[in-house]
Amino acid sequence: MSSHLTILGIETSCDETAAAVVVRDEAGQGTILGDVVLSQLDEHSAYGGVVPEIAARAHVEALDDLILQALAKANMTLADIDAIAATSGPGLIGGLIVGLMTGKAIARATAKPLYAVNHLEGHALTARLTDKLDFPYLMLLVSGGHTQLVLVRGVGEYERWGTTIDDALGEAFDKTAKLLGLPYPGGPAVERAAASGNADRFTFPRPLVGEKRLDFSFSGLKTAVRQAAQSIEPVSEQDVADICASFQKAVSRTLQDRIGRGLERFRQEFPDASQPALVVAGGVAANKVLRATLQELCDRNRFRFVAPPLALCTDNAAMIAWAGLERMAAGLAADELSVSPRSRWPLDADAAAILGSGKRGAKA
């Protein structure tokens, strides 16, 4: 196998349709040659969230053209590609079927290997593409579907240290926005409103703060927001701003405690790590207040804080292509064309099956 590898990546796990061409050189340096993402925000905004059937249909309509666009940007054809990488889970099953079946068809037609990539692994390895990060490191994944603290030991080696026991953080932002009459997606809307709010007006709970386990909980915080809004109805624009600012402050303080304990554990388990690092990924990573909180926490604990560019924190195909390249470079086998999409797929197969882990189980 050549040490100079090029992969076409496909991502269709939720409401972004994406394709990318990424190359990995002999020294292990990655370069994005072509990266195209089509957002479905307009299709879903009227519903206040992603509608799976609409998402799947949109993927079908857009994906072929996006693949051609990514190849054109890279000045390549399928003949120049060494392999195909397509998201196989976790995510909305309809969208996953579209992307994985397209990847299979291309792999079959070109006789190129197929890598069925875990979407979460794409997030976990992105920092190695953007920042040349060495193993091991910690990753905080905060999105609409996931809130996890994961130890990244190596390619294919992940240990979940904490996960949400109820709502993901992105979901809590979206539900808070919807409750207050703010537009979808909720994260940016709450952040904008909070900018003119008084963060000390409301005292919201900080779930699990002080507990030794590293899990997260945001359901109670969301309930407290609803009760606060109901207690002062009708809410004014300033009321909304104050609630958003207070909500954001509670989230920030919660992450300080939860992630702070994770950094302590990392220090204990890897005392010889020369430059320990915390990576943040997922759409919620765009929030400036939360980023500042994590940066300050890392500075205080002498950790490197790595936040890839926003376009690579949200769903994209470049991270899927890079994960495929990492697997190829590590000598991991390609997948059979019989591989199936998985709506739930944990990075840590040994982790307990609880909500937020990405694993089907009695409590999943």
Buried (B, 14 or more C-beta within 10 A) or exposed (E): EEEEBBBBBBBBBBBBBBBBBBBBEEEEEBEBBBBBBBBBEEBBEEEBBBBBEBBBBBBBEBBEEBBBBBBEBBEBEBEBBBBBBBBBBBBBBBBBBBBBBBBBEBBEEBEBBBBBBBBBBBBBBBBBBBBEBEBBBBBBBBBBBBBBBBBBEEBBEBBBBBBBBBBBBBBBBBBBBBBBEBEBBBBBBBBBBBEEBBBEBBEBBBBBBEEEEBBBBBBBBBEBBBEBBEEEEEBEEEBBBBBBBBBBBBBBBBBBBBBBBBBEBBBEEBEEBEEBBBBBBBBBBBBEBBBEBBBEBBEEBEBBBBBBEEEBBBBBBBBBBBBBBBBBBEEEEBBEBEBEBBBBBBBBEEBEBBBBBBBBEEEB
